[in-house]
Amino acid sequence: MSARRLVAAAALALAGCAPGAPGLHSPGPGALYDPGPLDDPVLGRCAWSGRVTGRFVYQEQHLIRAYFEAADPAAYRRAIPPAFAVPERPLVRVTVLDFYAMASGPTYRESEVSVLALHEGEPGWVVLTMPVTDGDSCGGGRSTWGYPKVVRRVTLEGGPDRYVGVSYAPGGRAPELTLTLELAGAAPGEDAREVLRFVSPFPSLTLRAGRVMRFGGDRRPAWELERAAPDVYRVRLGHARLEVSREPDTLLRRLGVGRPLAAYWARVRARYSITPR
């Protein structure tokens, strides 16, 4: 694989999302979580506006990402669609991203909650919800790639030693989740690095028209990306804290999230667009 394709694949693995019929879930009897309306009363509709022609082309973004133990095996099983199976090592992934520089398409922010699952025996991250701040990203991501996007307020602020990402309920006033990453203090130990090595190859998974689509995945753990391509990546490991809304119907409250296992901040400067594999 060329160096350019390696950079694009790793950027996709970090981003885990793209512009892109319903997403992964159609909530019904027994569903763990109903995401509510696709649209936001303040930010607008989850719909392709026609303002963007062609693919979204990404240019620069940063993100915080954390991995957690799963706290409720029964809820975890209910969260996974029938096409997937529970892995031997259940994990929850929470990410907040800011796509602040685009070569084509609007800038926007995004949050994501995924769970590790198996499809035909192969592990990947089943994306449960993906709030975004832009209607084109939402409408395109749902229809093209099957991502379960909704339009919501999302913020990511901080630096150099602390970042805070917040994903809000409809209307943008009440936080549904707050992910805090502390970069100062003692460095994460080998246990955190083992988790990052374990999860690095796994793609994100969606369902579109009954077909499983795979995005990203990289054999190199996150902290090795900067050494491999220092002009493209900056990565710092840290310690995560997750605060979840007390409302009983929110996804993370129903899912149950245990202790944090590993977390990092990354900045990516690379021009790429997203294609499933």
N, C-alpha and C positions, 0 to 999 in steps of 0.2 A: 504494500500500500504506500502511496506517495506521502511525503511529509505534509503536503497540503490537506490530503484526505484524512491523515491522522489527526491534524489539528481540528478539522471540522467535526470528526467523530467525537473527539474528546470534548469539544465545546458543546455539542449536542448532549453528551452524557451529563455534563454539568447542568446545562439548561433544562433538559428533560421536557421540553414543551415547544409548541409552535402554533401558528395559526391553523384552526381546525376545530336533519335527522337527529336525533338525540345522541348524547354522548354515551358514556359507558353504561349508565343505569337508567332504567325506567322504573322509578319507585312503585312498588305495589305491596300487596299483603306480605307481611314478614320482612320487608326491607328494613335495613338498619337505619337508614337516613334518607330523609326527603330534603333535597337542597333548596327547595322553595322556588320562587320565580327566577327565570333566567335573567330578567331585566332588573335594573336598579332604579328606584324612583328619582335618584339624583343624577347618576351618571348616564342613564339612558338604556337603550335596547341592546340585547345580544343579537346583533344582526349585521350582515355584510352591507355596507353603505354604498359601495361602488366607488368610493374615493381612492381605494388602493387597486392598482392593476398589477397583475403578476404576483409572484411570490413575495412573502416577507423576506428581507435579507437583513440579517443581524450583523452588527458591527462591534458593539461594546456593551457589556453588562456586568453587574456584580450580583452576588447572591449570598445568602446564608442558608446552610442546610444542616439538619440534625437527624440522628437516628435514635430510636427509642425502643425499649422492650414493649411488647404487647401485654396488656394487663388483664384482658378478658378473653379467654379462648373462644367462648361461645359467640360473643359479639364479633370477634375477628372472622370466624367462619361465616357469619351472616353478611359481613361486609364484602365477601368475595363472590363474584358472579359464578353461576354453575359451570362455566367453561374452565374454571381454575380450581386448584386444590391448595390446601394449607401446607406450607413448607414445614420442614423439621424445625426450623429456626424462625418463628414469626417475628417480624420487625415492622415498625412504623417509621415512615420518612416524612419529615415536614420541611418545606422549603419556602423561602420568600425571595423573589428576584426583582431586579429593576433593569429593564431593557431601555437604557437611557440614551443610546445612540444607535440609530437604525440607518442602513444604507437605502432601504426601501420599506415603507410601511410606517405606521405611527409608533412613537415611543409609548411604553406602557409598563405597568408593574403587575406582578402575578404572585399568587401563593399556591401551594400544592400540598395535598395530603395523599400519600400512597401507602400501600401495604405490600409486603413481599408475598408472592404467591407462585404456584407452579402451573405451567401450561405444557402439557405433554411431557411432564417430567423436568422441564427446564424452568429455572427461576427467573422472575422479572417483577417489576414494580407495577402493580395494578393501581392506576390513578383513580382515586375515589372522588376527588373534587379539585377544581382548578379555577378559583376566582381570578378574574383579570379586570383591569381598569378601562379597557377599550372594547367597544362593541364589535369592531371588525375582527380583532383577535378572537373574541368570543364566538361570533357567528362562523367565521372561517374555520376555527379550531374544531368546532363541533361537527360541521358538515363535511370537512375534508378529512380529518384525522380521527374523529370519534372521541376527542377529549371532552370530559364532562365539565365544560367551562360555564361559568356564570359571570355576569358583570357585577363587580363589587369594588368598594374602596379598599386599596391595599397601600401600605406605606413601608418604606425601608430607609432607616436613618441611622446615623452614627459614624464611628471611626475616630481615631485609629485603633482604639483598644476595645470598643464595644459597639455592637450593632443591634438594633431592635427592629424587627419586622412585625407588622400588625395586619391582620386580615379581618374585615368588618362584616357585620350582618347587613342586610339590605337597608339602605338609607344612610349608611356610613357613620353612625354614631356609636354603636355598641360593638366592641371588639369580640370576635369569635375565637381568635387565638392571637397570642403575643409570643413570638419567639425571640429570645434574647441570647446573643452570643458574646461571651466574655473572652477577649483575646489576651488580656494581661494575666499576670500571675504564673503559677506553675504550668508547664507544658503538659498536654495530655500524655498519658502513659502508653505503654505497649498495648494494653487492652483496647484502647480507642483505635490505634493503628491497625490492629487485627480486624476490627469491625470494618474499617475503611478498605482494607485489602479484600475482605470477604465480599463486600457489596459492589465493588467497582465494576465488575464485568456485566452486571445485570441491567438489561434494557428496561425502559418504561413500556407498559403495555396498555393498549386501549382496544375496544371492540367497535367496529364500524360495519354495519350490515352483516353481522354475524362473523366477521373475519377479525382475527386477532392481528393487531399491528404492533410492530416493535420499533422503538426509537432509542438510539444511543447505546451506551455501555462501552467500557474501556478497561483493558486489562491492567492499566496502571492505576494505582490508588491516587487519590486527589493530591496528596502532598508531593508526588513525583512529577506532576504535570509541569510545575514551574521549572524544575531542573531540566526537563526535556525540551521546553520551549519558553525560555524566560521572557522573550519579547511578547508572548501571547498571554501567559498566565501569571497571576500572583495568587498564592494560596497560603492561608494561615489557619492552623488548627486551633480550636478553642473549646470552651465549656458552655453547654447550652442549658437554658432554662425555658420551660414551656408553661404558659398560663392559658387556661381554657375557660371560656365563658361558663358561668354557672347555669345558664339555661339548659334544661334537661334534653332538649331536642337537637342540640348542635352535634356535629359529627364526632369530634374528638371526645366529647362528654359521653356519648353512647358507645364509642369504640373502646375506650379505656386505654390510656397511655401510661406506661411505666417509666422507669428511670432512664435518663439520657445515657447513651453509650458512646457516641462520637459526634463531632460537629466541626464545621469549618466555614470560613469565608473565602470566596474566590472572586477575582476579577478576570474577565476574559476579553481580550481584544483580538477578534478574528472575524473575518467576513465569511458568512456561511448562510445557507438556507437549510430547511429541514425536509428530509425524505425518510420514510420508513424503510426498514430493512427486513 
